[in-house]
Amino acid sequence: MERKKIAIAIPASLVSDTPHLREKTSKIGLIGRAAAIFRVKEIIIYPDDPKADQKKEMDLIATLLSYIETPQYLRKRLFKLRPELRYVGTLPPLRTPHHPTESKIKDLKVGSYREGIVLAKTEKGSLIDIGVEKLALIPNKKLAINQRVTVKILDVKKRPTVELADKKEIPTYWGYKVTVTKQPFGKLVKNLAFDLTIATSKYGIPVLKVLQELIEKWRKAQNVLIAFGSPSEGLYEIVRHEGLDLDDVVDFSVNTIPKQGTKTVRTEEAVVASLAILNMHFSFNV
């Protein structure tokens, strides 16, 4: 059976209420960490303010989420020094299977997987940095320099020999991809092929009231989208800018934090709470 793909949609104004880059970095780090904990495959960043140019905010969120997802041994090669990365030292490590701590050839296991980056091409093939003391060789393939690749370990002698791998074949969770879209939320849902779309909102139906119906839909779906509003506007208000009604846009609008004790729930808090509740009731197939 094909593994289920879970995606989340977060707004460009995620950190609009946070003035300092240090705190922005921390909030975005929580999103990345929650995505990894609950095995999210894709994080989609959508524009939510039609009156504003949100490119700068979207770039910041995408850059930091991509940085967190990248194994530590590849970060210096894939990310140049830039102001947005000033406080990345405060970000929590993901400690996912694709962030291995082993840094020696002797610790590699045949059949295991690693992330790498192409550093050189030779007559024998392409040389890949996979985070150990010697570059690995992909025989008989000339790949683009600086290309990030997923590889499978074939041999662990003096120089590791590897082959390109398809992430779909990896039996464990292997991180998320980050997608920035210019489409507002309503168009996003309409144009992307999700079998099940779930909006989270304090105006939604308490999740337990639709649990059985949601379970049935979840079992049949292969591509699931879980969406979140912004610090200043919920999804009902956000899609209203498009002249739409949220209940007509998504399959379910649910309240995952009924009887909340605070006036508002921050987006990063809603992400953690909602994914935890859904994970409890459904099988998040990796």
Backbone as CSV, one residue per row, in Angstrom:
resi,resn,N_x,N_y,N_z,CA_x,CA_y,CA_z,C_x,C_y,C_z
1,MET,0.839,-1.205,0.000,0.000,0.000,0.000,0.874,1.256,0.000
2,GLU,0.533,2.202,-0.851,1.297,3.443,-0.913,1.160,4.212,0.400
3,ARG,2.286,4.781,0.850,2.272,5.487,2.120,1.553,6.820,2.017
4,LYS,0.874,7.168,3.075,0.094,8.395,3.102,1.014,9.607,3.151
5,LYS,0.644,10.637,2.410,1.402,11.890,2.431,0.611,12.926,3.223
6,ILE,1.210,13.433,4.274,0.589,14.477,5.080,1.283,15.796,4.766
7,ALA,0.510,16.801,4.381,1.041,18.144,4.144,0.337,19.121,5.076
8,ILE,1.047,20.176,5.444,0.408,21.247,6.206,0.559,22.550,5.424
9,ALA,-0.411,23.439,5.573,-0.372,24.761,4.940,-0.331,25.808,6.039
10,ILE,0.678,26.680,5.965,0.815,27.748,6.953,0.870,29.097,6.229
11,PRO,0.410,30.161,6.872,0.330,31.462,6.204,1.652,32.223,6.197
12,ALA,1.798,33.112,5.224,3.003,33.939,5.128,3.162,34.849,6.340
13,SER,2.048,35.221,6.958,2.100,36.115,8.117,2.306,35.369,9.432
14,LEU,2.844,34.171,9.349,3.098,33.338,10.533,3.814,34.097,11.645
15,VAL,4.821,34.893,11.280,5.607,35.601,12.296,5.408,37.117,12.217
16,SER,4.291,37.536,11.657,4.028,38.973,11.484,3.869,39.706,12.810
17,ASP,3.492,38.959,13.853,3.285,39.586,15.161,4.540,39.523,16.033
18,THR,5.635,39.096,15.439,6.892,38.933,16.171,7.941,39.860,15.588
19,PRO,8.370,40.892,16.313,9.244,41.911,15.729,10.693,41.498,15.532
20,HIS,11.241,40.674,16.410,12.673,40.398,16.381,12.991,39.099,15.655
21,LEU,14.078,39.097,14.878,14.456,37.914,14.108,14.712,36.707,14.998
22,ARG,15.232,36.912,16.185,15.498,35.784,17.088,14.199,35.046,17.411
23,GLU,13.153,35.793,17.741,11.871,35.171,18.080,11.198,34.586,16.838
24,LYS,11.356,35.259,15.697,10.827,34.700,14.447,11.470,33.336,14.177
25,THR,12.781,33.276,14.346,13.514,32.034,14.125,13.004,30.935,15.046
26,SER,12.763,31.287,16.299,12.271,30.314,17.273,10.900,29.767,16.881
27,LYS,9.991,30.658,16.461,8.652,30.217,16.054,8.713,29.272,14.855
28,ILE,9.510,29.654,13.875,9.630,28.823,12.671,10.261,27.485,13.024
29,GLY,11.199,27.513,13.970,11.807,26.271,14.428,10.795,25.323,15.043
30,LEU,9.830,25.861,15.772,8.783,25.027,16.360,7.942,24.351,15.284
31,ILE,7.664,25.087,14.196,6.895,24.504,13.092,7.663,23.339,12.470
32,GLY,8.948,23.567,12.186,9.761,22.513,11.585,9.876,21.298,12.476
33,ARG,10.037,21.538,13.756,10.166,20.452,14.722,8.862,19.655,14.818
34,ALA,7.717,20.356,14.863,6.423,19.677,14.911,6.190,18.851,13.652
35,ALA,6.557,19.414,12.503,6.396,18.689,11.239,7.178,17.385,11.262
36,ALA,8.396,17.435,11.800,9.223,16.232,11.856,8.677,15.222,12.862
37,ILE,8.243,15.696,14.021,7.708,14.791,15.049,6.536,13.990,14.500
38,PHE,5.658,14.662,13.734,4.439,14.009,13.254,4.535,13.604,11.785
39,ARG,5.766,13.529,11.268,6.051,12.923,9.966,5.352,13.621,8.800
40,VAL,5.315,14.925,8.836,4.749,15.711,7.736,5.696,15.649,6.545
41,LYS,5.156,15.435,5.342,5.978,15.300,4.149,6.189,16.625,3.407
42,GLU,5.271,17.569,3.600,5.390,18.837,2.877,4.823,19.974,3.722
43,ILE,5.525,21.107,3.712,5.028,22.327,4.348,4.815,23.358,3.249
44,ILE,3.570,23.784,3.094,3.209,24.751,2.050,3.000,26.113,2.698
45,ILE,3.670,27.126,2.178,3.536,28.495,2.690,2.691,29.279,1.691
46,TYR,1.552,29.784,2.136,0.634,30.466,1.231,0.453,31.940,1.631
47,PRO,0.193,32.820,0.668,-0.060,34.233,0.998,-1.450,34.387,1.596
48,ASP,-1.556,35.202,2.650,-2.851,35.337,3.305,-3.325,36.790,3.421
49,ASP,-2.516,37.747,2.948,-2.899,39.159,2.990,-2.865,39.726,1.575
50,PRO,-4.026,39.861,0.912,-4.047,40.316,-0.482,-3.582,41.759,-0.670
51,LYS,-3.495,42.517,0.423,-3.095,43.921,0.321,-1.595,44.124,0.520
52,ALA,-0.876,43.076,0.816,0.544,43.217,1.154,1.418,42.354,0.248
53,ASP,2.651,42.818,0.056,3.665,42.010,-0.622,4.351,41.170,0.460
54,GLN,4.087,39.894,0.449,4.576,39.020,1.517,5.789,38.180,1.117
55,LYS,6.423,38.553,0.021,7.555,37.763,-0.473,8.667,37.638,0.572
56,LYS,9.000,38.735,1.243,10.089,38.709,2.223,9.772,37.739,3.358
57,GLU,8.537,37.774,3.863,8.143,36.885,4.950,8.163,35.424,4.499
58,MET,7.678,35.180,3.283,7.647,33.805,2.775,9.055,33.261,2.575
59,ASP,9.946,34.113,2.079,11.331,33.691,1.886,11.994,33.348,3.218
60,LEU,11.722,34.154,4.237,12.298,33.893,5.559,11.826,32.552,6.102
61,ILE,10.527,32.330,6.059,9.969,31.075,6.580,10.526,29.880,5.804
62,ALA,10.533,29.992,4.473,11.005,28.883,3.640,12.486,28.596,3.884
63,THR,13.290,29.656,3.994,14.725,29.472,4.210,15.003,28.769,5.528
64,LEU,14.352,29.217,6.590,14.608,28.626,7.893,14.061,27.200,8.001
65,LEU,12.894,26.949,7.418,12.361,25.585,7.432,13.256,24.635,6.633
66,SER,13.783,25.109,5.507,14.689,24.289,4.694,16.005,24.044,5.431
67,TYR,16.481,25.065,6.121,17.717,24.937,6.887,17.568,23.874,7.980
68,ILE,16.464,23.935,8.710,16.225,22.962,9.778,16.176,21.543,9.214
69,GLU,15.544,21.385,8.061,15.360,20.057,7.482,16.666,19.484,6.934
70,THR,17.629,20.323,6.596,18.892,19.883,6.005,19.811,19.282,7.069
71,PRO,20.381,18.087,6.820,21.331,17.517,7.784,22.464,18.496,8.083
72,GLN,22.935,18.488,9.332,23.926,19.470,9.775,25.175,19.470,8.901
73,TYR,25.625,18.297,8.449,26.887,18.226,7.701,26.774,18.814,6.291
74,LEU,25.567,19.128,5.850,25.389,19.721,4.518,25.068,21.211,4.563
75,ARG,24.788,21.733,5.739,24.276,23.105,5.822,25.260,24.147,5.314
76,LYS,26.529,24.017,5.668,27.510,25.023,5.242,27.686,25.031,3.734
77,ARG,27.475,23.887,3.111,27.612,23.815,1.650,26.365,24.329,0.927
78,LEU,25.213,24.142,1.526,23.966,24.486,0.848,23.433,25.874,1.198
79,PHE,23.899,26.444,2.315,23.388,27.747,2.744,24.554,28.716,2.943
80,LYS,24.559,29.752,2.151,25.579,30.786,2.303,25.217,31.680,3.483
81,LEU,26.208,32.409,3.989,25.943,33.351,5.075,24.962,34.414,4.610
82,ARG,23.902,34.595,5.358,22.907,35.594,5.020,22.222,36.047,6.303
83,PRO,21.681,37.269,6.322,21.113,37.828,7.551,20.022,36.968,8.175
84,GLU,19.219,36.284,7.350,18.108,35.481,7.875,18.587,34.339,8.775
85,LEU,19.860,33.941,8.604,20.384,32.791,9.334,21.145,33.199,10.601
86,ARG,21.001,34.412,10.995,21.787,34.932,12.116,21.580,34.147,13.405
87,TYR,20.366,33.684,13.633,20.051,33.032,14.908,19.774,31.538,14.763
88,VAL,20.273,30.919,13.701,19.979,29.495,13.498,20.623,28.615,14.573
89,GLY,21.600,29.160,15.286,22.204,28.398,16.374,21.234,28.085,17.499
90,THR,20.111,28.815,17.540,19.108,28.576,18.584,18.090,27.512,18.182
91,LEU,18.141,27.053,16.933,17.150,26.090,16.458,17.394,24.710,17.056
92,PRO,16.326,23.994,17.368,16.497,22.640,17.920,16.871,21.654,16.822
93,PRO,17.676,20.640,17.120,17.976,19.612,16.111,16.750,18.746,15.858
94,LEU,16.612,18.260,14.627,15.468,17.405,14.320,15.664,15.985,14.834
95,ARG,16.880,15.464,14.736,17.186,14.086,15.145,16.275,13.076,14.441
96,THR,16.020,13.315,13.178,15.258,12.382,12.348,16.227,11.366,11.725
97,PRO,15.722,10.283,11.118,16.626,9.295,10.517,17.556,9.873,9.453
98,HIS,17.136,10.941,8.761,18.026,11.497,7.731,18.985,12.549,8.293
99,HIS,19.030,12.679,9.622,20.018,13.516,10.309,20.906,12.612,11.176
100,PRO,21.718,11.762,10.567,22.507,10.801,11.345,23.625,11.493,12.130
101,THR,24.001,10.896,13.237,25.110,11.431,14.034,26.435,10.746,13.685
102,GLU,26.380,9.624,12.971,27.604,8.914,12.589,28.390,9.730,11.569
103,SER,29.678,9.910,11.808,30.505,10.720,10.907,31.760,9.977,10.434
104,LYS,31.793,8.656,10.624,32.944,7.846,10.221,32.492,6.750,9.252
105,ILE,33.376,6.442,8.294,33.065,5.391,7.325,32.774,4.075,8.044
106,LYS,33.515,3.800,9.101,33.357,2.536,9.818,31.967,2.396,10.452
107,ASP,31.276,3.519,10.610,29.946,3.479,11.219,28.829,3.293,10.191
108,LEU,29.167,3.399,8.899,28.158,3.248,7.855,27.745,1.788,7.724
109,LYS,26.506,1.566,7.357,25.999,0.211,7.170,25.506,0.044,5.738
110,VAL,25.904,-1.052,5.119,25.434,-1.354,3.766,23.910,-1.471,3.786
111,GLY,23.276,-0.796,2.836,21.818,-0.825,2.759,21.143,0.355,3.428
112,SER,21.921,1.139,4.193,21.345,2.320,4.833,21.349,3.496,3.859
113,TYR,20.702,4.578,4.245,20.530,5.735,3.368,21.160,6.978,3.998
114,ARG,21.598,7.903,3.129,22.153,9.174,3.601,21.751,10.266,2.614
115,GLU,21.724,11.498,3.112,21.605,12.657,2.239,23.018,13.117,1.890
116,GLY,23.185,13.643,0.686,24.503,14.098,0.267,24.417,15.246,-0.713
117,ILE,25.586,15.781,-1.066,25.675,16.838,-2.058,26.805,16.510,-3.021
118,VAL,26.570,16.717,-4.305,27.562,16.415,-5.337,28.637,17.493,-5.323
119,LEU,29.897,17.070,-5.155,30.999,18.031,-5.095,31.914,17.989,-6.312
120,ALA,31.982,16.833,-6.995,32.911,16.737,-8.133,32.482,15.617,-9.067
121,LYS,32.969,15.711,-10.313,32.759,14.659,-11.307,34.121,14.143,-11.753
122,THR,34.260,12.834,-11.833,35.505,12.224,-12.264,35.201,11.219,-13.382
123,GLU,36.263,10.583,-13.898,36.070,9.564,-14.923,35.271,8.380,-14.383
124,LYS,35.381,8.158,-13.070,34.700,7.009,-12.459,33.245,7.299,-12.098
125,GLY,32.899,8.574,-11.999,31.530,8.921,-11.609,31.483,10.230,-10.845
126,SER,30.525,10.360,-9.926,30.351,11.588,-9.156,30.755,11.354,-7.699
127,LEU,31.402,12.382,-7.112,31.826,12.311,-5.721,30.845,13.092,-4.850
128,ILE,30.396,12.445,-3.776,29.312,12.965,-2.949,29.776,13.120,-1.508
129,ASP,29.496,14.261,-0.917,29.707,14.451,0.519,28.497,13.886,1.244
130,ILE,28.706,12.816,2.016,27.608,12.221,2.781,27.860,12.328,4.289
131,GLY,28.789,13.213,4.664,29.002,13.474,6.082,29.999,12.579,6.777
132,VAL,30.870,11.893,6.005,31.947,11.099,6.605,33.279,11.634,6.096
133,GLU,34.399,11.036,6.552,35.706,11.640,6.300,36.167,11.577,4.845
134,LYS,35.555,10.711,4.029,35.884,10.649,2.603,34.618,10.787,1.775
135,LEU,34.785,11.391,0.580,33.648,11.533,-0.322,33.233,10.161,-0.843
136,ALA,31.937,9.965,-1.002,31.407,8.723,-1.553,31.377,8.809,-3.071
137,LEU,31.416,7.662,-3.718,31.391,7.599,-5.182,30.087,6.994,-5.674
138,ILE,29.448,7.696,-6.613,28.352,7.117,-7.389,28.962,6.720,-8.729
139,PRO,29.192,5.439,-8.972,29.879,5.026,-10.200,29.077,5.337,-11.458
140,ASN,29.816,5.760,-12.483,29.272,5.892,-13.847,28.119,6.874,-13.974
141,LYS,28.056,7.852,-13.078,27.022,8.885,-13.194,27.672,10.252,-13.058
142,LYS,27.355,11.164,-13.970,27.868,12.529,-13.926,26.720,13.455,-13.517
143,LEU,26.697,13.795,-12.258,25.601,14.603,-11.717,26.012,16.057,-11.611
144,ALA,25.026,16.934,-11.509,25.282,18.372,-11.427,25.949,18.720,-10.097
145,ILE,26.979,19.553,-10.152,27.671,19.987,-8.945,26.695,20.760,-8.049
146,ASN,26.820,20.541,-6.750,25.988,21.169,-5.714,24.556,20.642,-5.678
147,GLN,24.287,19.579,-6.412,22.964,18.957,-6.360,22.830,18.137,-5.079
148,ARG,21.733,18.320,-4.366,21.474,17.488,-3.188,20.833,16.186,-3.636
149,VAL,21.318,15.077,-3.086,20.835,13.762,-3.501,20.597,12.880,-2.280
150,THR,19.749,11.888,-2.469,19.544,10.835,-1.478,20.203,9.577,-2.022
151,VAL,21.032,8.928,-1.207,21.789,7.775,-1.699,21.633,6.579,-0.770
152,LYS,21.893,5.403,-1.349,21.902,4.144,-0.605,23.328,3.613,-0.561
153,ILE,23.777,3.187,0.611,25.138,2.702,0.775,25.259,1.292,0.191
154,LEU,26.223,1.132,-0.748,26.455,-0.168,-1.370,27.693,-0.857,-0.819
155,ASP,28.719,-0.067,-0.474,29.994,-0.610,-0.017,30.632,0.382,0.947
156,VAL,31.324,-0.110,1.964,31.928,0.780,2.959,33.416,0.478,3.139
157,LYS,34.111,0.269,2.035,35.551,0.041,2.113,36.272,1.379,2.273
158,LYS,37.458,1.548,1.677,38.227,2.784,1.857,37.425,4.009,1.452
159,ARG,36.713,3.921,0.329,35.801,4.990,-0.097,34.404,4.403,-0.222
160,PRO,33.410,5.002,0.421,32.050,4.464,0.303,31.556,4.510,-1.145
161,THR,30.891,3.454,-1.544,30.236,3.421,-2.850,28.732,3.476,-2.607
162,VAL,28.052,4.333,-3.378,26.624,4.539,-3.156,25.888,4.555,-4.487
163,GLU,24.577,4.501,-4.418,23.735,4.668,-5.600,22.606,5.625,-5.271
164,LEU,22.065,6.294,-6.297,20.936,7.182,-6.077,19.741,6.386,-5.574
165,ALA,19.006,6.976,-4.649,17.849,6.294,-4.070,16.604,7.151,-4.238
166,ASP,15.485,6.484,-4.355,14.187,7.143,-4.371,13.677,7.201,-2.932
167,LYS,13.310,8.383,-2.455,12.859,8.512,-1.068,11.650,7.622,-0.776
168,LYS,10.884,7.303,-1.805,9.698,6.471,-1.604,10.056,5.059,-1.138
169,GLU,11.293,4.631,-1.432,11.690,3.278,-1.048,12.216,3.202,0.387
170,ILE,12.463,4.362,1.004,13.041,4.393,2.345,11.946,4.079,3.367
171,PRO,12.158,3.104,4.231,11.089,2.661,5.137,10.830,3.569,6.327
172,THR,11.702,4.563,6.565,11.520,5.468,7.700,11.200,6.877,7.208
173,TYR,10.748,7.718,8.133,10.456,9.116,7.798,11.730,9.804,7.337
174,TRP,11.644,10.561,6.244,12.837,11.141,5.628,12.687,12.650,5.394
175,GLY,12.066,13.322,6.341,12.008,14.775,6.266,10.864,15.300,5.419
176,TYR,10.810,16.621,5.336,9.755,17.290,4.581,10.357,18.182,3.506
177,LYS,9.544,18.500,2.519,9.951,19.512,1.540,9.164,20.787,1.806
178,VAL,9.727,21.909,1.400,9.097,23.207,1.613,8.643,23.761,0.269
179,THR,7.379,24.167,0.192,6.816,24.725,-1.039,6.273,26.119,-0.759
180,VAL,6.701,27.076,-1.560,6.159,28.434,-1.480,5.227,28.626,-2.669
181,THR,3.999,29.027,-2.403,3.041,29.226,-3.484,2.549,30.669,-3.521
182,LYS,2.258,31.140,-4.713,1.665,32.468,-4.880,0.146,32.416,-4.793
183,GLN,-0.397,31.197,-4.769,-1.850,31.033,-4.755,-2.418,31.232,-3.354
184,PRO,-3.464,32.037,-3.215,-4.133,32.129,-1.912,-4.761,30.793,-1.559
185,PHE,-5.186,30.659,-0.327,-5.567,29.348,0.176,-6.678,28.682,-0.638
186,GLY,-7.713,29.442,-0.993,-8.825,28.857,-1.733,-8.383,28.247,-3.058
187,LYS,-7.569,28.976,-3.818,-7.070,28.462,-5.099,-6.107,27.311,-4.890
188,LEU,-5.333,27.393,-3.827,-4.386,26.330,-3.504,-5.108,25.001,-3.345
189,VAL,-6.164,24.990,-2.562,-6.923,23.750,-2.326,-7.540,23.245,-3.621
190,LYS,-8.042,24.164,-4.422,-8.708,23.784,-5.672,-7.733,23.186,-6.680
191,ASN,-6.513,23.720,-6.730,-5.572,23.344,-7.791,-4.643,22.194,-7.431
192,LEU,-4.503,21.894,-6.159,-3.617,20.794,-5.771,-4.435,19.531,-5.511
193,ALA,-3.812,18.394,-5.784,-4.540,17.118,-5.742,-4.496,16.490,-4.352
194,PHE,-5.315,17.020,-3.448,-5.439,16.420,-2.123,-6.749,15.652,-2.034
195,ASP,-6.673,14.444,-1.477,-7.877,13.627,-1.323,-8.715,14.087,-0.141
196,LEU,-8.055,14.738,0.813,-8.738,15.161,2.035,-8.120,16.478,2.500
197,THR,-8.966,17.489,2.727,-8.478,18.783,3.218,-9.164,19.104,4.544
198,ILE,-8.344,19.429,5.532,-8.840,19.719,6.876,-8.365,21.105,7.280
199,ALA,-9.308,21.990,7.558,-8.976,23.324,8.064,-9.126,23.313,9.579
200,THR,-8.241,23.993,10.272,-8.357,24.125,11.724,-8.836,25.535,12.041
201,SER,-9.842,25.635,12.898,-10.425,26.934,13.224,-11.188,26.845,14.532
202,LYS,-11.157,27.920,15.307,-11.952,27.931,16.545,-13.444,27.997,16.233
203,TYR,-13.791,28.324,14.982,-15.197,28.345,14.561,-15.605,27.029,13.906
204,GLY,-14.679,26.085,13.822,-14.993,24.800,13.228,-15.765,23.904,14.175
205,ILE,-16.181,22.754,13.670,-16.896,21.768,14.481,-15.892,21.068,15.394
206,PRO,-16.196,20.912,16.685,-15.284,20.160,17.560,-14.938,18.816,16.935
207,VAL,-13.654,18.501,16.888,-13.190,17.370,16.105,-13.841,16.057,16.523
208,LEU,-14.161,15.894,17.797,-14.764,14.639,18.242,-16.162,14.428,17.673
209,LYS,-16.850,15.525,17.315,-18.201,15.409,16.769,-18.211,14.857,15.349
210,VAL,-17.095,14.997,14.635,-17.029,14.480,13.257,-15.971,13.387,13.145
211,LEU,-15.568,12.836,14.279,-14.437,11.916,14.301,-14.652,10.689,13.428
212,GLN,-15.816,10.048,13.524,-16.038,8.821,12.765,-16.019,9.078,11.261
213,GLU,-16.675,10.163,10.849,-16.671,10.507,9.419,-15.255,10.844,8.964
214,LEU,-14.526,11.550,9.796,-13.160,11.930,9.458,-12.252,10.708,9.356
215,ILE,-12.470,9.741,10.245,-11.675,8.507,10.210,-11.890,7.763,8.895
216,GLU,-13.134,7.693,8.451,-13.433,6.987,7.198,-12.762,7.677,6.014
217,LYS,-12.844,8.987,5.977,-12.205,9.739,4.888,-10.687,9.580,4.944
218,TRP,-10.143,9.614,6.160,-8.694,9.525,6.349,-8.153,8.186,5.848
219,ARG,-8.879,7.113,6.127,-8.441,5.778,5.717,-8.305,5.666,4.204
220,LYS,-9.191,6.319,3.482,-9.200,6.201,2.017,-8.245,7.180,1.341
221,ALA,-7.868,8.241,2.046,-7.056,9.304,1.429,-5.574,8.932,1.404
222,GLN,-4.906,9.315,0.323,-3.454,9.150,0.220,-2.720,10.469,0.399
223,ASN,-3.388,11.566,0.050,-2.792,12.897,0.163,-3.696,13.779,1.013
224,VAL,-3.205,14.149,2.191,-4.003,14.896,3.157,-3.373,16.267,3.401
225,LEU,-4.197,17.299,3.390,-3.743,18.650,3.700,-4.411,19.125,4.984
226,ILE,-3.598,19.602,5.926,-4.097,20.179,7.169,-3.669,21.644,7.180
227,ALA,-4.637,22.556,7.291,-4.346,23.984,7.096,-4.547,24.784,8.368
228,PHE,-3.758,25.878,8.448,-3.775,26.728,9.638,-3.869,28.199,9.249
229,GLY,-4.523,28.979,10.112,-4.662,30.407,9.887,-3.483,31.183,10.441
230,SER,-3.620,32.504,10.442,-2.522,33.392,10.832,-2.719,33.915,12.251
231,PRO,-1.736,34.645,12.786,-1.887,35.231,14.129,-3.032,36.233,14.230
232,SER,-3.370,36.873,13.108,-4.407,37.919,13.160,-5.739,37.489,12.567
233,GLU,-5.724,36.493,11.676,-6.963,36.056,11.027,-7.002,34.537,10.935
234,GLY,-8.184,33.992,11.193,-8.380,32.564,11.009,-8.671,32.250,9.555
235,LEU,-8.797,30.980,9.240,-9.007,30.581,7.842,-10.338,31.060,7.282
236,TYR,-11.367,31.184,8.123,-12.637,31.716,7.619,-12.443,33.132,7.082
237,GLU,-11.714,33.959,7.851,-11.464,35.339,7.409,-10.534,35.372,6.203
238,ILE,-9.542,34.503,6.184,-8.556,34.496,5.100,-9.211,34.165,3.762
239,VAL,-10.045,33.137,3.719,-10.667,32.782,2.436,-11.772,33.754,2.050
240,ARG,-12.293,34.503,3.027,-13.304,35.516,2.715,-12.731,36.611,1.816
241,HIS,-11.416,36.844,1.911,-10.759,37.808,1.029,-10.884,37.393,-0.437
242,GLU,-11.056,36.100,-0.662,-11.211,35.584,-2.028,-12.683,35.499,-2.427
243,GLY,-13.567,35.948,-1.545,-14.991,35.837,-1.817,-15.505,34.421,-1.648
244,LEU,-14.849,33.637,-0.784,-15.203,32.235,-0.605,-15.640,31.959,0.826
245,ASP,-16.325,30.848,0.987,-16.710,30.357,2.308,-15.853,29.126,2.602
246,LEU,-15.190,29.117,3.739,-14.278,28.020,4.076,-14.964,26.662,4.010
247,ASP,-16.216,26.594,4.431,-16.924,25.307,4.432,-17.134,24.761,3.025
248,ASP,-17.083,25.651,2.024,-17.201,25.204,0.630,-15.844,24.844,0.033
249,VAL,-14.785,25.250,0.696,-13.429,25.079,0.165,-12.806,23.764,0.633
250,VAL,-13.041,23.401,1.906,-12.382,22.226,2.488,-13.398,21.135,2.795
251,ASP,-12.883,19.935,3.050,-13.762,18.820,3.409,-14.253,18.929,4.843
252,PHE,-13.349,19.371,5.722,-13.706,19.516,7.131,-13.091,20.788,7.693
253,SER,-13.862,21.506,8.492,-13.326,22.606,9.282,-13.533,22.213,10.737
254,VAL,-12.436,21.963,11.437,-12.548,21.396,12.774,-11.856,22.264,13.819
255,ASN,-12.406,22.211,14.988,-11.803,22.866,16.149,-11.078,21.780,16.940
256,THR,-9.759,21.828,16.914,-8.975,20.810,17.613,-8.647,21.220,19.050
257,ILE,-9.012,22.456,19.420,-8.777,22.924,20.792,-10.079,23.535,21.319
258,PRO,-11.124,22.728,21.488,-12.391,23.275,21.978,-12.241,23.827,23.395
259,LYS,-13.026,24.851,23.674,-13.008,25.506,24.985,-11.623,26.022,25.348
260,GLN,-10.945,26.591,24.343,-9.595,27.115,24.602,-9.620,28.159,25.717
261,GLY,-8.594,28.129,26.540,-8.557,29.023,27.690,-7.993,30.392,27.388
262,THR,-7.436,30.570,26.193,-6.882,31.864,25.793,-7.733,32.457,24.675
263,LYS,-7.657,33.776,24.521,-8.439,34.435,23.478,-8.020,33.960,22.099
264,THR,-6.719,33.800,21.909,-6.205,33.326,20.623,-5.248,32.163,20.847
265,VAL,-5.084,31.366,19.807,-4.083,30.299,19.791,-3.123,30.616,18.649
266,ARG,-1.853,30.729,18.969,-0.865,31.060,17.944,-0.741,29.926,16.938
267,THR,-0.336,30.296,15.727,-0.262,29.293,14.661,0.628,28.129,15.038
268,GLU,1.820,28.416,15.569,2.731,27.324,15.918,2.149,26.450,17.027
269,GLU,1.343,27.041,17.928,0.676,26.256,18.973,-0.406,25.381,18.364
270,ALA,-1.140,25.943,17.401,-2.204,25.190,16.736,-1.630,24.012,15.943
271,VAL,-0.471,24.217,15.329,0.164,23.141,14.564,0.501,21.971,15.484
272,VAL,1.148,22.257,16.599,1.530,21.197,17.533,0.290,20.491,18.089
273,ALA,-0.681,21.267,18.560,-1.875,20.681,19.170,-2.674,19.854,18.164
274,SER,-2.873,20.402,16.982,-3.714,19.720,15.984,-3.062,18.444,15.480
275,LEU,-1.775,18.499,15.175,-1.098,17.294,14.686,-1.055,16.217,15.770
276,ALA,-0.900,16.630,17.019,-0.888,15.656,18.109,-2.240,14.950,18.233
277,ILE,-3.318,15.726,18.139,-4.658,15.153,18.275,-4.974,14.239,17.097
278,LEU,-4.661,14.696,15.890,-4.935,13.868,14.713,-4.072,12.610,14.723
279,ASN,-2.823,12.747,15.158,-1.931,11.599,15.234,-2.450,10.552,16.210
280,MET,-3.109,11.009,17.260,-3.645,10.097,18.268,-4.777,9.236,17.695
281,HIS,-5.561,9.838,16.826,-6.754,9.141,16.327,-6.538,8.432,14.992
282,PHE,-5.543,8.891,14.235,-5.339,8.302,12.906,-3.955,7.723,12.783
283,SER,-3.789,6.877,11.813,-2.472,6.333,11.521,-1.771,7.259,10.533
284,PHE,-0.750,7.978,10.990,0.048,8.820,10.098,1.069,7.914,9.408
285,ASN,0.650,7.182,8.387,1.576,6.263,7.727,2.808,7.022,7.265
286,VAL,4.001,6.514,7.592,5.234,7.168,7.176,5.529,6.884,5.717
